[in-house]
Amino acid sequence: MSLIIGLALTAFILFFFEIFVPGGVLAMAGGLFLLAASVVTYTEYGFIWAIALFFLGLIAAIGLFFLEIRFITHTPFGKQLSLQSTISARLNPLADEKLVGEAGVTLTTLSPGGKVRVKGAVHTAAALGGFLDKGTPVRVVRIEPFKLIVEKT
């Protein structure tokens, strides 16, 4: 009986630590320990108890996983594991066609991609020539999805 409890307890410990180690390796190892506990239960107590242990163990592991996620996110350690802020950057997937021909300035080095300011707005851009230094005056040549194509003026 103590071997069964030890194997099942080891399985639950591995299931618990799976949330901290990505890849599912600990969950698979926990599943194998739960299966081993079921095999030992089968040899000592029979088929019904072995199936009951295995499926109740899986249900308990899934339930504990969701409880763990719910409670760990409210702890200081859990808050370090998850993103708590929003990303304020924007892409220009549908930039206005009126920007073609407009003048601007590079905000970052374009090698070939980077940021430019055109008509007071910051846009993602790529240099037609391949490389432009920060602060270089540019002109918008064309609009592509998610970026402006610029050249040095």
C-alpha positions as CSV (number, residue, x, y, z in Angstrom):
1,M,0.0,0.0,0.0
2,S,2.8,2.4,0.8
3,L,4.4,1.8,-2.6
4,I,1.1,2.8,-4.3
5,I,0.8,5.9,-2.2
6,G,4.4,6.8,-2.9
7,L,4.0,6.4,-6.7
8,A,0.8,8.4,-6.8
9,L,2.3,11.1,-4.6
10,T,5.3,11.3,-6.8
11,A,3.0,11.6,-9.8
12,F,1.2,14.5,-8.3
13,I,4.4,16.3,-7.3
14,L,5.6,16.0,-10.9
15,F,2.2,17.3,-12.2
16,F,2.6,20.2,-9.8
17,F,6.0,21.2,-11.1
18,E,5.0,20.8,-14.7
19,I,3.7,24.4,-14.7
20,F,7.2,25.7,-14.1
21,V,9.0,23.5,-16.6
22,P,7.7,23.8,-20.2
23,G,7.6,20.9,-22.6
24,G,5.4,18.4,-20.9
25,V,8.3,16.1,-19.7
26,L,7.3,16.3,-16.1
27,A,3.6,15.6,-16.9
28,M,4.6,12.6,-19.0
29,A,6.8,11.3,-16.1
30,G,3.9,11.9,-13.7
31,G,1.6,10.0,-16.0
32,L,4.1,7.1,-16.0
33,F,4.2,7.1,-12.2
34,L,0.4,7.2,-12.0
35,L,0.3,4.3,-14.4
36,A,2.9,2.4,-12.3
37,A,0.8,3.0,-9.2
38,S,-2.2,1.6,-11.1
39,V,-0.2,-1.5,-12.2
40,V,0.9,-2.2,-8.5
41,T,-2.8,-1.6,-7.5
42,Y,-3.9,-4.2,-10.1
43,T,-1.5,-6.8,-8.8
44,E,-2.5,-6.3,-5.2
45,Y,-6.2,-5.3,-5.3
46,G,-7.5,-6.1,-8.8
47,F,-8.6,-4.5,-12.0
48,I,-11.5,-2.3,-10.7
49,W,-9.3,-0.6,-8.1
50,A,-6.5,-0.1,-10.6
51,I,-8.8,1.6,-13.2
52,A,-10.4,3.7,-10.4
53,L,-7.0,4.9,-9.2
54,F,-5.8,5.7,-12.7
55,F,-8.9,7.7,-13.8
56,L,-9.5,9.4,-10.4
57,G,-5.8,10.3,-10.4
58,L,-6.1,11.9,-13.9
59,I,-9.2,13.8,-12.9
60,A,-7.5,15.0,-9.7
61,A,-4.4,16.0,-11.6
62,I,-6.4,18.1,-14.1
63,G,-8.4,19.7,-11.3
64,L,-5.3,20.5,-9.3
65,F,-3.7,22.0,-12.4
66,F,-6.5,24.4,-12.8
67,L,-6.5,25.3,-9.1
68,E,-2.8,25.8,-9.3
69,I,-3.1,28.2,-12.2
70,R,-5.9,30.1,-10.5
71,F,-4.1,30.5,-7.1
72,I,-0.5,30.9,-8.3
73,T,-1.3,33.9,-10.5
74,H,-2.2,35.9,-7.4
75,T,1.1,35.3,-5.7
76,P,4.1,37.6,-6.2
77,F,6.0,34.6,-7.8
78,G,3.1,33.9,-10.1
79,K,2.9,37.5,-11.2
80,Q,6.5,37.3,-12.4
81,L,5.6,34.3,-14.6
82,S,2.9,36.1,-16.5
83,L,2.6,39.2,-18.5
84,Q,0.7,41.8,-16.6
85,S,0.8,44.8,-19.0
86,T,-0.4,45.5,-22.4
87,I,1.7,46.2,-25.4
88,S,1.1,49.7,-26.8
89,A,3.0,49.4,-30.0
90,R,1.1,49.4,-33.3
91,L,1.8,48.2,-36.7
92,N,0.5,50.0,-39.7
93,P,-1.2,47.1,-41.6
94,L,-3.4,49.5,-43.6
95,A,-1.3,52.6,-43.9
96,D,-3.0,55.5,-45.8
97,E,-2.1,55.6,-49.5
98,K,-1.9,59.4,-49.1
99,L,1.5,58.9,-47.4
100,V,3.1,58.0,-50.7
101,G,5.4,60.9,-51.6
102,E,5.4,62.4,-48.1
103,A,8.6,63.3,-46.4
104,G,9.7,62.0,-43.1
105,V,12.8,61.2,-41.0
106,T,14.2,57.9,-39.7
107,L,13.8,57.4,-35.9
108,T,16.1,54.3,-35.9
109,T,18.7,52.9,-38.2
110,L,17.0,51.2,-41.2
111,S,19.0,48.1,-42.0
112,P,16.7,47.7,-43.9
113,G,13.8,47.8,-41.4
114,G,13.1,50.2,-38.6
115,K,10.9,53.1,-37.5
116,V,10.2,56.4,-39.3
117,R,8.2,59.5,-38.5
118,V,5.9,60.6,-41.3
119,K,3.4,63.4,-40.8
120,G,3.8,63.2,-37.1
121,A,3.1,59.5,-36.8
122,V,5.6,56.7,-36.2
123,H,5.5,53.9,-38.7
124,T,7.4,50.6,-39.4
125,A,9.4,51.1,-42.5
126,A,12.0,49.5,-44.7
127,A,14.7,51.3,-46.7
128,L,14.6,50.8,-50.4
129,G,18.4,51.2,-50.6
130,G,19.0,48.7,-47.8
131,F,20.6,50.9,-45.0
132,L,19.8,54.4,-43.7
133,D,21.2,56.0,-40.6
134,K,19.1,57.4,-37.8
135,G,17.9,61.0,-38.5
136,T,18.1,60.6,-42.3
137,P,15.4,62.5,-44.2
138,V,13.3,60.1,-46.3
139,R,10.4,60.0,-48.7
140,V,7.7,57.3,-48.8
141,V,7.9,55.4,-52.1
142,R,5.1,52.9,-51.6
143,I,3.0,51.2,-49.0
144,E,3.2,47.4,-48.3
145,P,1.3,45.4,-45.7
146,F,2.7,46.2,-42.3
147,K,5.3,48.7,-43.5
148,L,6.2,51.7,-45.5
149,I,9.0,51.6,-48.2
150,V,11.1,54.7,-48.0
151,E,14.2,56.1,-49.8
152,K,16.7,58.7,-48.9
153,T,15.8,62.3,-50.1
